[in-house]
Amino acid sequence: MKYYYLLNKDFKDDLGLHQYAPLTTNALQIDIKSGSWNGKVEAIRTGDVSKVQNFFIKSGTVVALKRQYIISQGHAYVDIDMVYPFPYTKWRNVYNNGWGGWKLVFGDVDMNSNLLDRSKII
């Protein structure tokens, strides 16, 4: 990356973690019953995001980190830290005996963007 030195530390840390995190093709695949995947970090890195299930972006290239946290049986949440196409944004989906829908926690995103699948966003 030619301008890597210009990026802030948090962005570099996320980008660096992408090199070692296992890839996932399902944004909401977690093991709620056993809790064995609590705190697991996975990467979503693809040129065709339509192959990623349960995701809020419907087309194009995506680079993101997925973090999953299991609170108790029947309660969990998944965080997505976006690197591309919406850098510096965090999205969350909460499981409370059923998935609630993706919500923008922080960051600046044009919610009218054609990249977003509005049916999966609350």
N, C-alpha and C positions, 0 to 999 in steps of 0.2 A: 504494500500500500504506500503510495508515494507520499501522502500527507499524513501518515500515521502519527507523527509527533504533534500535530495540531489538535488531535482529539483529546477530550478530557479523560481523567482517570477512570471514572465509572464506565464510560463507553468502551475504553480499552479493556477493562476487566471483563465486560460482557463479551466483547469480541474475542478475547483470549480464551474464555471458557468454551466458546463454540468449537474450538479445535479439539477439545477432549470430551465434550458431552456426547452421549449416544444420540442418534437420530430417532425421531418418532414420527409416525404418520397419523396419529390420532391425538388431537389436542386435549381430549377429556378422558383418556385411558389412564385410570389410576386403580390401585388395589385398596378399596375402602375397607373391606371386611377384615383383612389381616393387618393392614397398616404397614406392610413391609416396604412399601415404596415411599414412605413419609420423608419429605425433604429431598426427594430425587430431582435432579436437574437433567433435562433433556433438551436437545436442539431441534428446532424446526428450520430446516435449511433446504430450500428447493426452488427450482426455476418454474415449477408448475404447482402452485398451491392448491389447485383443485384436487390433487391427490391426498391432501391432508384432511382427515375427517373431523367434523365438529369444530371447524375453525371459522372465524368471523370475516376473513378476507377470501373473496371468491375467485380472484384470478391474479396472475402475475407471479413475480419473484418475491420470496419472503425469507428473511433471516430473523430468527427470534429465539429466545430462551424460554423454556417452560419449566416452572417450578411448582411442585405439588405438595400440599400440606394437608395431613389428615388430623382433624381435631379429635374426633371420636367416631364410633361406628355410626354411619349415617350422616356425618358432617365433615366436609372437607372443602378446600378451595384450590383452584389452579390459577397461578399468575403467569402472564405472558409479558416478557420484557422485549419490546420490539427494537430491532436494529435497523431493519429496512422493510417496508417502505415508509413507516412512520417512526423515525428515530426518537429516542427519549420518551417513549410512551409506555405505560403499564396498563394491561387489561386484566380483569379478574372475572372468574366464573365461580360461583359458590354452589356447593352441593348440600342441600338440606332435605334429604330423602328424595332428591330429584334436582337436576341442573336448572339453575335460574336463568341463565343467559349471560352473555359477555357484557361487561361494563368497563368503560374507560375510567381508570382510577386517577391517572394524571397524564398530562401531556397535551399537545395541541394537534387535533385531527379535524379535518373537514368532514363532518358526519354525512355530507352529501356526496362524498367521493364514490365514484363508480366501483372502486376496489372493494368496498365494504358490503358484506351480506347483511342487510338490515334486519332480516328475519331472525338472526342469531344475537342481535344486540338489544339490550334493554335500556 
